Structure formats: structure tokens, C-alpha cells
Amino acid sequence: MKRLEKKVAIRATAVEAAPRTIRVNTVHPSPVHTTNPATNKVIQSFEEMTDEAVDTAIGQAAKAFETWKKTSFQQRKTLLHKVADLLRSKKEVFAKMVTLEMGKLIAQAEGEILLSADIFDYYANYGEKFLADTPLYPEYGEAYIQYKPIGVLLGVEPWNFPFYQVARFAAPNIMAGNTILVKHASIVAQCGIAIEDLFKEAGAPRGVYTNLLISGKRSSALVSDVRIKGVSLTGSEAAGASIASEAGKYLKKSVLELGGCDAFIILEDADMDKTVDWAVIGRMNNNGECCIASKRFGGTKGSGYGRELSELGMTEFVNKKLIRISKLTDPF
């Protein structure tokens, strides 16, 4: 039977690149400060990792992959379930950290922690099924596709969903047998450190999940390292362009999520009070820092709120929105 192997990285895959090691910074690393957006006061400061520390971390992740790729699905499943359990048991601690660093409402922060736990459980429960051999039916002979992990993957993650975005990247890839390096947004440095500690507490072998405390400017240079096999980024267009440029230069596959500009369209039969409520949710959920947030508002001609609507109609809509928004206060 012929076997077609398909090396797997969920949200990031890659091929070989060069050189073996790289220098990610030519100057002394700068301190990383996290600030409470509600008070504009610095919460805590951290020193960036040196080039040597980053190189060691990549080496450890590469070494860990040689063992982790041979583990059973049951072993990986056990780890992810443990991470999920810890997220739920420490929900209040992690949620407070999220709100302090990036300012979302505490209830939404708690919801993010629970959602992240569900993601880890989901891939623990279904990962083996997703990665099962897939039979092919060629005209002659027999064949099947077999999925294989590819190595160390780099995730460059944003600050708007500090735990959720990491869960989406880390859970499926660790279940697939890859090892993970995460460069988290400097704004949520404490969250980034906490997630690494979470994996340690869950019993993850050293190098399976590693947090890189470095600036965004240094992230792109990591893509050239031959030990890193794929990169995934969620962030700005500028950051995406930088990562994509390096990925193209070194022939590495990449996955980029760079936001959106979603429309909120009011139809003819819309109830204006309900419409305003959902408009506020659509635009202000997660403090408005959401890739799928409503950013363009308009309506059909028949609704009375389209481009041809009266100035009074649009004023009513906007004023009602402002009234709802003005009620937002302390995130706690």
C-alpha cells in the first residue's frame, strides 16, 4: 500500500530554511512594561530575553520535538485536558490578569478563560480523529494519507484575546505532536508568562510550550531559523507584511490573520431599539478590539436608515448608540 505522508501543523506549516541560528537583535534588549489602561499606571516591568536566551529556547523546543513527536495521542490528550482543568480552576486569577493588562470587562475576561479551556478540551477529545489516516481510492493499487508533525512552530499572538488566541494556536499543534514558541504581545506580558507557567504546572515537558519575551521588531528575524518550521501571526497589516516577507524569503509556509472591516446592515423590518443594542455589542464587544467587530454601519433604502435616509433618522441611531456606550465604566 502506498503511503502519502502529510506533515501537519494546524494554522502553521513550513519547509526547511536557513541559517541554523540567528541573531534577533543587534542592540541591548529593552524593558517590557505592562500598563493598566484604566489608570495608565505601569503594573510591572520585565527584561527582554537576550539573543543567547532566545537561541537556547529554540534549541530546547527543537530537542523536545524529537521526543514529543513520538508520544501517543493519549499522552498529548492528558496534557491538554490538564491545561483546561487548570484554566477553569484559576479562572478568576487569569481573568483579573487579562483585565488589568488589556482592559476588557471582567465578565468578558472570565468568559475568555472558559472558552480557552473548552478549546483545549476540544482538540484533546477530537485531535486523534482529525489526524487519523485518510484512505485514498486510486484507480490502481492502494494508498492513504498519514499525518505527521513537522517540528517547532512560532506563533506571534495579539493582545486583544490573550488566552483565547494562544489556545487556538497551541492546542491543535501540540495535539498534532509539534512544539510551540509563542511571542505574545508586550502589552500582555504577564499573560504570556502565565500561560507558559500553566503548561509547566500541567506537566508539559520542557520545550513543548515556550514563551518568548521579546519585542515585535525581533519576531520576524526568528522566521529564518532552520529549527523553526512554520509561523502563524494574528496582528496588524504591518506585522503581517514583515512576517510574510521573511516566510517568503526562506520558503516557509505561514498563516496570517490581519483583522477585518465588517459591515452592520439594517434591514427594513428592523426594530430600532434592538438594532441599537446589537450594534453596540457588535462594535464594543471586547472593548471594540475584535477582528469581526462591526465597523461600517448602514441600511437598505427601505429601512429608512440607508444612505438615502433622513438626517434625523441617522441622528436617532447614533444618539441611541452613544447613550448605551456611555454606561460603560470600571471594567471590574
Secondary structure, DSSP 8 states (H G I E B T S, - for coil): -EEEEEEE-TT------S-SS----SS---EEEEEETTTTEEEEEEE---HHHHHHHHHHHHHHHHHHTTS-HHHHHHHHHHHHHHHHHTHHHHHHHHHHHH---HHHHHHHHHHHHHHHHHHHHHHHHHTS-EEE--SSS-EEEEEEE-SEEEEEE-SSSTTHHHHHHHHHHHHTT-EEEEEE-GGGHHHHHHHHHHHHHTT--TTSEEE----GGGHHHHTT-TTEEEEEEES-HHHHHHHHHHHHHTT--EEEE----EEEEE-TT--HHHHHHHHHHHHHGGGG--TT-EEEEEE-GGGT-STTS-HHHHHHHHHHHHHHHTT-----
